[in-house]
Amino acid sequence: MSNNNFKQLLPFTRDGVELKTWLDKHQDKLRNQRIFYILKANLEHKNVFKIGLSERGGNSAYGRLNDYYHFYGKTNKENRCHGVKLHLVLANTYNPDVENSDARVRRVETKMKAHFKDKIERGTERLKVSIDDLFSYMMEHKLLETKEVEKPTRQTPRLAEKGQASQDAVKAIIGNAKSRRGDIKYTVEFYDAFKYDQYQNATRIKTPNKELTYDELVQMRHGKRLVDEYRKRIGLN
């Protein structure tokens, strides 16, 4: 939990894996992940692959991939058009302090679309190109490199100086305790927020402290950075 290294949840596989089978085994790993993926429906021509993204937190990455299963179904011998294979899943833990446009997965997709723009089959994300050509390009341009740590890009120094920000902006982690179930909950202090009436008059609102889990914190502005720093400081890592 102490870093946000880019990772391969599913390393490149030329033959692909059955989408639903992989999802059932790895649903937990997809939680709170931004992902880039490559897949291929069985009904597509030999060299037509779909690239795509899921850029929100929570269960959205799982939901995005599971949509393909609901649409294409599961591979079976009676109907060769059914089913979809997954060839790659790259991921970063979702961090709301990183704008979507600056997320590593978005940058991978942008480079892939630009390089293979003459290979677009339809839409903007289906490419008529061999799987070997896709991965040769990714390897050559180090798009599979996992050493990069994603850094926050969304900063609000002016509001922070005034002690105010949006209501989901974490100011500090001031304590922690184990719940009855054994998981750790963190005592979270938030920036003050402002509420505006119909005449644009502002009322300052003190946001109360909350007890939140790590998974809840990483979906808030500044939450992941501050909770990771706190964990390191008190030796939880």
Summary of the structure (lengths in Angstrom):
residues: 237
radius of gyration: 21.1
end to end distance: 7.6
largest distance: 66.1
contacts: 682
relative contact order: 0.16
helix: 31%
strand: 31%
